[in-house]
Amino acid sequence: MRYQDAVEFLLNRPVRFVSKSKLAYETEGLDNFKQLDRLLGAKHQFYKTVHIAGTNGKGSVASLMASVLKSAGYKVGLYTSPHLIDLTERIRVNGAKIPQTKVAEFVQQHQDLLIAHQTNFFACMTLLAWDYFATEKVDVAIIETGVGGRLDQTNVINPVLSVITRIALDHTELLGKDIVSIAKEKAGIIKENTPVVVGLRQMETEKIFAQIANKKNAEIIYPNTQKKYPKSALKGSFQKENERTAYTALQVLQQNHFTKIQHEHIEQGFAQTQWHGRYETWQENPKIIADIAHNADGLDALLRALAEEKYENLHIVLGFSANKSIEKMLEKMPKSAQYYVSAAKNNRALSEKLLYESMLAMNFAVQCFDDATRAFYAAQKNAKTTDLVLVTGSNFLVGEIYEKAFGYLKKNA
């Protein structure tokens, strides 16, 4: 089987929970996935795992932890989502993406079983990751949840450590309309007699986490906010919270399972961490920054980081996914910026015309484009060297522009 045929098969699997109700989310549960996992050998049992849930920050924390463990001499699997350009980005061993041949081999070998179980895209990718990590004989795999935690398909693992990052409103149609409800879903990854690091004390969630941790005899650990932590290569002031969370989680691992971790490994691993599309600078003069902030809390963090930048005028290339509450997002967007709205070539993207009309009604200075890359080039053309261009709103939009325009920028910088 060719890689492109395997990709087509995977992308044509049902997209998990899209257009589903909370009832459908609850009804689907994990029974079908657990059965399929057993049939494929429950490969996650062949290595230690760390499980990370949260609304924002979990990908950064996962990447930081994986980089440090690699620096300490361990062979590390990393499973994250979503991808920006190619789905191989989701599955890495010591930073290297899964080879396309391995994706094709897995699909060819198991496609009949995946079809028979009506396996969705995320489940396929999860099983592929676990299989590849076992084949590569990793020492540890850092596993990021997809949606929620309690009913997330990654939640069949028995990790040595659970980590929960910042909780905010997202996927409210599935996880609940308030922070407390969402926290209960995320806390579903807490396991019996297994420590859990919670990255941020939030008034609405602290009691929930304590109750569930106590019930499962799981020690709960919060980072010491007074301590000075190593700085990572990740940009944006909001990464300080993720650095604290990752550092605290690594300390727990060092005490109990991965004793080779030393402070120098943390410093080195932090300094070498890469996480594309997260407050990433693509170019200077004019400065171009890309960030996949896709919910209100993520946008707040992005805007705080942006406030520390020096520029004359702000140009924002913007596009959202259709399942987002854009009104709350738009209320936060700076009115002084010039906007270039578009939609990624993805069936989950919000129509650029709907976004354009909404922004016109709110008195934004906005132009509409039927192609995301054209929107980006327009912003780049209009920006003076002292201006700043921001690409944001959707990982699909950032990924599409990254693929088509970033190469151009690298060659012509």
BELRA-V683136 format. One line per field, one symbol per residue. ss: DSSP state (2 for helix, 1 for strand, 0 for the rest). phi: phi as a letter, one per 30 degrees, with the letter a starting at -180 (. if undefined). burial: 1 if it has 24 or more other C-alpha atoms within 12 Angstrom, else 0. A space follows every 10 residues. Layout:
BEGIN
ss: ???
phi: ???
burial: ???
END
This chain:
BEGIN
ss: 0022222222 2000000000 0222222200 2222222220 0022220111 1110010222 2222222222 2000011110 0000002222 1110011002 2222222222 2222220000 2222222222 2222200001 1111000000 0022220000 1111010000 0222200022 2222222220 0000011100 0000022222 2222200001 1100000000 0000000022 2222222222 2222220000 0022222222 2200000001 1110001111 1000022222 2222220000 0001111100 1000022222 2200000111 1000000010 0222222222 2000111100 0222222222 2200000111 1100222222 2222222222 220
phi: .deddddddd dddedeidic dddddddehb ddddddeddc jhddddadbb cbbkdbjddd dddddddddd ddjccbcbbb adccbbdddd bbbhiddede dddddddddc ddddddchdd eddedddddd ddddedhdda bcccdcciae cddddcdcdd acbbcecbda hddcckdbdd dddddddddd cehbdbccdb dbedcedddd dddddchcdc bcdddddccd dcddcjddde dddddddddd dddddcbbdd dbeddddddd dcdbadichc dcachddbbc adebbdddde dddddddddc acbccccbac ddccddeddd dddddddccb cabddbdcdd eddddedddd dciddbccbd bddddddddd dddddccbcc cajadddddd deddcdeedd dcd
burial: 0000011011 1010011100 0000100000 0011011001 0111101111 1111111111 1111111111 1101111111 1111111111 1111101101 0111011101 1001000011 1111111111 1111010111 1111111111 1111111111 1111111111 1111110011 1111111111 1001111111 1000110111 0110000111 1110000001 1111111111 1111111111 1111000100 1000111111 1111111111 1110011111 1111111111 1110110010 0011111111 1111010011 0011001111 1111110011 1101110110 0001111110 1111111111 0010001111 1111111111 1110110000 000
END
